[in-house]
Amino acid sequence: MLVQTDSRRRITLPSNLGIKPGDAVDLEVLDDGRILIVPVEAIPKHQLWAWTVENKAAITASLADPRPSAVVANMAEAKTTAKRWSGEG
């Protein structure tokens, strides 16, 4: 698709691309001069811990865990449940 820059070097992306005003995009200039625009979701810094390879694997494994969920009412119950699930209790 051909687009043209305006006087401020901006381009307008067609609406059928699914990119809405305010969406974050990653812009990369490739070695051959092509420009790659990739829609991204920004992750708040306080949530980055969940996006490490190890934590993503642990989350995936937990979703496949056949054990029933447990509801805990207080810290003592939480510690007992954690020990039982970790094989310590």
N, C-alpha and C positions, 0 to 999 in steps of 0.2 A: 504494500500500500504506500502511496506517495502522500506525504504531508509537507507543508511548507512552514518555515519559521516566520514569526512576525518580527517587528522592528526590535523586540527585546530578546530575540533568539528563542522564544517559546514555541512549542508546538501544541496542537490540540489533538488528543487521542480520541478516536471514534468511541462512542458509548457502547458499542457491541463488544468491546474488549473486556468489559466487566470492571474496569478501573474507574472508581468514583472520585469526585472531588474530596480531597483530604486523605485519600489512601496513600500509604507509604510504598515507595518503589525503590529498588536498588538499580542504579544506573552504572553500567560497566562499559568502558571503551576497550574493545578488543584490539589485539595487535594489528589486525588488518584494517583498523579504522571503523569497523562496524560498531554500533551502539546497541547494547543489550539492556532492555528495561524489564525488570522482574518484580512483580508485586510481592510484597513481604508483609508479615505481621510483626510489629515491634513487640519485644518481650520486655516488660519492666525489669530493671536490674534485680529487684528483690525476688524475682521468680526465675532468674537464670540458673539457679542450682538444680532445678528440675530438668534442665535441658542438656545436661552432660550425658555422654554415652552410657555411663554406668547407671545413672538414675533413670534414664529412659528405658534401659533394659530391666531394671527393677520394677518399674511401673508396669511394663508389658507383662512381666512374670506374675505380678500381683493380680492382674486382670484375668490371668489364666488359672489362678489358684482355686482349686475345687473346694477348699474349706469354706464353711458358711461364715458370713459376716458376723461380727460380734459388736454389740452396743455396750459401751462401758459408761458407768455413771460417775466414776470418780477416779482419782489418780491411782489408788490402790488396785482397783480392778484393771486399769490400763497396764500397770506394771505386771500383774499376774498374767494377763493375756499375752503381753509381749514376751514374757519368759516362756510361756507354754508354746507359743508359735516359733520361738527361736530355738526350741529344744532344750532349754535350761530348766524347765519346771514341769 
